[in-house]
């Protein structure tokens, strides 16, 4: 029997059973890779928390709009910052009236009693005590900033809850992988038992057992790589389709972010691991 045919001996002799097993492996791999990609993009609870949490730098009354815009631009260049947006005193007044209607009389003689402010959102991966401290330390020396609101009283406990949530989410991923490996081991055991008569037949006719095992392993590696790659492509396509939903954007993020260089190595390592274990 030639080397290429030994690579696919499982498929040649038991094609229907192998097809069913491959379909099951694809579904499991799709679930695992979708979970993994979602965790990579979201950072667990990081993205959702970073979308809800803002640092607010309240400017002094009388600071010109161009200076406020300039401060927001400089803050946006800080490594932990995802976005910084300047709100004019007029914006602040409109927001105040929306929250507390009927208080227009507080604005006497056309003078706005509210200052402008800068809203700051952190990057999901920098959602930490260090990231908040970096932004505060950059704003504190700025003379135009009167007060910085960053929730210092509640953030330590909130970030601690975030770490527990991330640990729980990654534990869920580990559980999915463990179930995947157990099912793969059971399938491989069933395959080996199913092939015993066929392998014995080949060995009796002079085909080395080591050669059969090596070719089967090589064939399984190639087949596993195809399944893992196809599952990853389908998962990425699904993420692109659902990433337009506001809930997915807030919790997971944009699928386009997967093209970022920092995600390439983890995805490749995951693909390699999925291929090897199959």
NUSEDO-374360 format. One record per residue (C-alpha): residue in three letters; residue number from 1; x negated, y negated, z negated. Coordinates in steps of 0.001 Angstrom, whole numbers, plus 500000, padded with zeros to 6 digits. Each point is the difference from the previous one (the first is absolute). Layout:
<pts>
{"ALA",NUM,{X,Y,Z}}
...
</pts>
This chain:
<pts>
{"UNK",1,{500000,500000,500000}}
{"UNK",2,{498530,496631,501010}}
{"UNK",3,{499135,497279,497501}}
{"UNK",4,{502766,497594,501059}}
{"UNK",5,{502654,502715,499607}}
{"UNK",6,{498702,500801,496512}}
{"UNK",7,{500490,496318,499099}}
{"UNK",8,{503721,500371,500640}}
{"UNK",9,{500478,503623,498955}}
{"UNK",10,{502708,499001,497514}}
{"UNK",11,{501961,498190,502706}}
{"UNK",12,{499453,502725,502607}}
{"UNK",13,{501297,502781,497770}}
{"UNK",14,{502599,498194,497879}}
{"UNK",15,{500945,496879,501935}}
{"UNK",16,{503543,499637,498658}}
{"UNK",17,{498979,500260,496340}}
{"UNK",18,{497088,497631,500578}}
{"UNK",19,{502323,497489,501653}}
{"UNK",20,{502308,499994,496980}}
{"UNK",21,{497051,499598,497646}}
{"UNK",22,{498571,497158,502106}}
{"UNK",23,{503352,498188,499899}}
{"UNK",24,{500088,500323,496214}}
{"UNK",25,{496422,498778,499727}}
{"UNK",26,{500812,497032,502197}}
{"UNK",27,{502911,498984,497761}}
{"UNK",28,{497880,500346,496860}}
{"UNK",29,{497110,498128,501591}}
{"UNK",30,{502374,497273,501204}}
{"UNK",31,{501342,499586,496464}}
{"UNK",32,{496505,499902,498498}}
{"UNK",33,{498548,497584,502550}}
{"UNK",34,{503056,497706,499800}}
{"UNK",35,{499639,499875,496220}}
{"UNK",36,{496270,499337,500361}}
{"UNK",37,{500409,497213,502563}}
{"UNK",38,{502727,498359,497919}}
{"UNK",39,{497727,500079,496952}}
{"UNK",40,{497092,498574,502000}}
{"UNK",41,{502081,497112,501319}}
{"UNK",42,{501838,499213,496780}}
{"UNK",43,{497293,500757,497459}}
{"UNK",44,{502764,501652,497993}}
{"UNK",45,{501894,497251,498208}}
{"UNK",46,{497428,497329,500932}}
{"UNK",47,{501653,498675,503154}}
{"UNK",48,{503459,499716,498462}}
{"UNK",49,{498630,498266,496907}}
{"UNK",50,{497837,497621,502039}}
{"UNK",51,{503067,499025,502033}}
{"UNK",52,{502014,499159,496885}}
{"UNK",53,{497267,498332,497948}}
{"UNK",54,{498704,496508,500706}}
{"UNK",55,{497521,497679,498363}}
{"UNK",56,{501346,496446,499985}}
{"UNK",57,{497686,496999,499866}}
{"UNK",58,{502054,496938,499012}}
{"UNK",59,{498432,496820,501353}}
{"UNK",60,{500016,496641,498298}}
{"UNK",61,{502740,497550,500946}}
{"UNK",62,{498805,497711,502752}}
{"UNK",63,{497619,502437,501714}}
{"UNK",64,{500355,499336,503767}}
{"UNK",65,{501360,502766,502194}}
{"UNK",66,{496801,500220,502033}}
{"UNK",67,{498002,500689,496833}}
{"UNK",68,{502525,502630,498928}}
{"UNK",69,{499736,501654,503403}}
{"UNK",70,{496208,499874,499763}}
{"UNK",71,{500036,501651,496572}}
{"UNK",72,{502258,502767,501323}}
{"UNK",73,{497646,500525,502938}}
{"UNK",74,{496956,500336,497745}}
{"UNK",75,{501824,502363,497651}}
{"UNK",76,{501033,502171,502958}}
{"UNK",77,{496304,500560,500769}}
{"UNK",78,{499355,501633,496617}}
{"UNK",79,{499326,503780,500293}}
{"UNK",80,{502899,501097,497734}}
{"UNK",81,{502579,497776,501740}}
{"UNK",82,{502317,501294,502718}}
{"UNK",83,{501924,496750,500495}}
{"UNK",84,{500184,496537,498456}}
{"UNK",85,{502818,497616,500867}}
{"UNK",86,{500410,496347,499027}}
{"UNK",87,{503459,498800,498966}}
{"UNK",88,{500589,496252,500153}}
{"UNK",89,{501778,498098,497210}}
{"UNK",90,{503073,499855,502253}}
{"UNK",91,{499923,503783,500349}}
{"UNK",92,{499715,500303,496225}}
{"UNK",93,{502978,497663,499512}}
{"UNK",94,{502196,501963,502424}}
{"UNK",95,{499100,503265,498275}}
{"UNK",96,{500800,498417,496633}}
{"UNK",97,{503455,498891,501161}}
{"UNK",98,{500706,503460,501444}}
{"UNK",99,{499181,501541,496631}}
{"UNK",100,{501730,497281,497939}}
{"UNK",101,{502739,498348,502089}}
{"UNK",102,{501596,496793,498763}}
{"UNK",103,{496822,498409,498636}}
{"UNK",104,{499445,497562,502873}}
{"UNK",105,{500243,497126,497504}}
{"UNK",106,{496569,500906,498619}}
{"UNK",107,{498498,498445,503080}}
{"UNK",108,{500367,496303,499374}}
{"UNK",109,{499104,497180,502372}}
{"UNK",110,{498994,502517,502682}}
{"UNK",111,{497024,501086,497886}}
{"UNK",112,{499314,503730,500003}}
{"UNK",113,{499220,501200,496457}}
{"UNK",114,{498462,503272,501223}}
{"UNK",115,{496449,500562,501275}}
{"UNK",116,{498907,502189,502885}}
{"UNK",117,{498510,503400,499368}}
{"UNK",118,{498054,502809,501660}}
{"UNK",119,{501371,503549,500061}}
{"UNK",120,{497355,502719,500167}}
{"UNK",121,{500434,503684,500877}}
{"UNK",122,{497226,502505,499332}}
{"UNK",123,{498866,502802,502264}}
{"UNK",124,{501389,503389,498904}}
{"UNK",125,{496525,501442,499433}}
{"UNK",126,{499043,496972,497852}}
{"UNK",127,{503100,500176,497804}}
{"UNK",128,{498059,500191,496729}}
{"UNK",129,{498859,497984,497002}}
{"UNK",130,{496779,499215,501864}}
{"UNK",131,{501820,498720,503088}}
{"UNK",132,{502242,497734,497911}}
{"UNK",133,{497012,498736,498008}}
{"UNK",134,{498105,499187,503218}}
{"UNK",135,{502868,497831,501261}}
{"UNK",136,{500431,498247,496655}}
{"UNK",137,{496281,499258,499718}}
{"UNK",138,{500040,498475,503493}}
{"UNK",139,{503014,497776,499213}}
{"UNK",140,{499129,498813,496492}}
{"UNK",141,{497252,497532,501076}}
{"UNK",142,{502273,498376,502622}}
{"UNK",143,{501024,496604,498647}}
{"UNK",144,{503248,499890,501995}}
{"UNK",145,{501274,503155,498249}}
{"UNK",146,{501895,499255,496811}}
{"UNK",147,{501049,503506,498983}}
{"UNK",148,{499529,503600,501149}}
{"UNK",149,{502816,502492,499471}}
{"UNK",150,{498796,503593,500289}}
{"UNK",151,{502040,501875,497404}}
{"UNK",152,{497037,500631,497729}}
{"UNK",153,{502293,501137,497177}}
{"UNK",154,{501680,502805,501936}}
{"UNK",155,{497469,500922,502694}}
{"UNK",156,{497821,502333,497866}}
{"UNK",157,{502964,502242,499178}}
{"UNK",158,{501344,499727,503563}}
{"UNK",159,{496658,500995,501507}}
{"UNK",160,{499732,502862,497525}}
{"UNK",161,{503417,501244,501172}}
{"UNK",162,{498781,499638,503588}}
{"UNK",163,{497020,502249,499282}}
{"UNK",164,{502268,502630,498468}}
{"UNK",165,{502319,499789,503011}}
{"UNK",166,{497058,500426,502387}}
{"UNK",167,{498745,502988,498022}}
{"UNK",168,{503464,501562,500207}}
{"UNK",169,{500242,499373,503750}}
{"UNK",170,{496554,501491,500682}}
{"UNK",171,{500936,502964,497806}}
{"UNK",172,{502997,500518,502274}}
{"UNK",173,{497656,500038,502994}}
{"UNK",174,{497749,502521,498245}}
{"UNK",175,{503060,502182,499344}}
{"UNK",176,{500979,499878,503686}}
{"UNK",177,{496452,501022,500973}}
{"UNK",178,{499990,502809,497427}}
{"UNK",179,{503285,501383,501347}}
{"UNK",180,{498578,499701,503524}}
{"UNK",181,{496889,501999,499027}}
{"UNK",182,{502010,502692,498203}}
{"UNK",183,{502226,500499,503046}}
{"UNK",184,{496951,500087,502294}}
{"UNK",185,{498369,502642,497786}}
{"UNK",186,{503167,502118,500017}}
{"UNK",187,{500273,499709,503783}}
{"UNK",188,{496353,500976,500477}}
{"UNK",189,{500436,503007,497725}}
{"UNK",190,{503014,501085,502041}}
{"UNK",191,{498070,499496,503243}}
{"UNK",192,{497068,502082,498778}}
{"UNK",193,{502278,502848,498938}}
{"UNK",194,{501817,499842,503331}}
{"UNK",195,{496740,500204,501954}}
{"UNK",196,{498431,502905,498088}}
{"UNK",197,{501076,502699,502509}}
{"UNK",198,{498929,497889,502994}}
{"UNK",199,{496626,499091,498483}}
{"UNK",200,{499380,503641,499060}}
{"UNK",201,{500797,500982,503585}}
{"UNK",202,{497430,497517,501354}}
{"UNK",203,{497343,500987,497457}}
{"UNK",204,{500439,503675,500918}}
{"UNK",205,{499249,499046,503600}}
{"UNK",206,{496759,498230,499202}}
{"UNK",207,{501021,496364,499425}}
{"UNK",208,{498072,498750,496919}}
{"UNK",209,{502263,499036,497100}}
{"UNK",210,{497862,496923,499242}}
{"UNK",211,{500471,498826,503556}}
{"UNK",212,{503779,500364,499752}}
{"UNK",213,{500068,498070,496706}}
{"UNK",214,{497791,497212,501379}}
{"UNK",215,{502096,499606,503149}}
{"UNK",216,{503247,500013,497995}}
{"UNK",217,{498587,497294,497728}}
{"UNK",218,{498972,497875,502987}}
{"UNK",219,{503413,500419,501592}}
{"UNK",220,{501750,499114,496739}}
{"UNK",221,{497826,496864,499709}}
{"UNK",222,{500948,498837,503496}}
{"UNK",223,{503692,500802,499492}}
{"UNK",224,{499992,498297,496595}}
{"UNK",225,{498387,496916,501509}}
{"UNK",226,{502665,499822,502694}}
{"UNK",227,{502804,500338,497436}}
{"UNK",228,{498438,497395,497672}}
{"UNK",229,{499362,497528,502831}}
{"UNK",230,{503507,500401,501426}}
{"UNK",231,{501562,499597,496541}}
{"UNK",232,{497944,496835,499452}}
{"UNK",233,{501027,498524,503351}}
{"UNK",234,{503681,500732,499328}}
{"UNK",235,{499704,498525,496499}}
{"UNK",236,{498363,496827,501358}}
{"UNK",237,{502719,499693,502641}}
{"UNK",238,{502674,500380,497313}}
{"UNK",239,{498325,497312,497888}}
{"UNK",240,{499923,497639,502980}}
{"UNK",241,{503708,500611,500593}}
{"UNK",242,{501091,499332,496410}}
{"UNK",243,{497509,497231,499185}}
{"UNK",244,{502441,497398,501340}}
{"UNK",245,{502298,500731,497063}}
{"UNK",246,{499561,497388,497281}}
{"UNK",247,{499953,502630,497230}}
{"UNK",248,{497172,501906,501699}}
{"UNK",249,{498017,496787,500561}}
{"UNK",250,{500339,499021,496348}}
{"UNK",251,{499195,503396,498494}}
{"UNK",252,{497692,501674,502551}}
{"UNK",253,{498804,497260,502338}}
{"UNK",254,{499538,499596,503731}}
{"UNK",255,{498984,503088,501974}}
{"UNK",256,{497655,497776,502033}}
{"UNK",257,{497812,499754,496906}}
{"UNK",258,{498939,503609,500621}}
{"UNK",259,{497819,498631,502802}}
{"UNK",260,{497903,498246,497348}}
{"UNK",261,{496475,501420,499856}}
{"UNK",262,{500239,500719,496267}}
{"UNK",263,{502722,502604,500633}}
{"UNK",264,{498186,501905,502759}}
{"UNK",265,{497610,501972,497768}}
{"UNK",266,{502670,501190,497496}}
{"UNK",267,{502287,501108,502849}}
{"UNK",268,{497153,501862,501737}}
{"UNK",269,{499024,501726,496747}}
{"UNK",270,{503614,501010,499421}}
{"UNK",271,{500245,501403,503532}}
{"UNK",272,{496772,501955,499517}}
{"UNK",273,{501201,501404,496673}}
{"UNK",274,{503375,501006,501453}}
{"UNK",275,{498233,501678,502922}}
{"UNK",276,{497562,501933,497804}}
{"UNK",277,{502625,501267,497575}}
{"UNK",278,{502207,501213,502827}}
</pts>
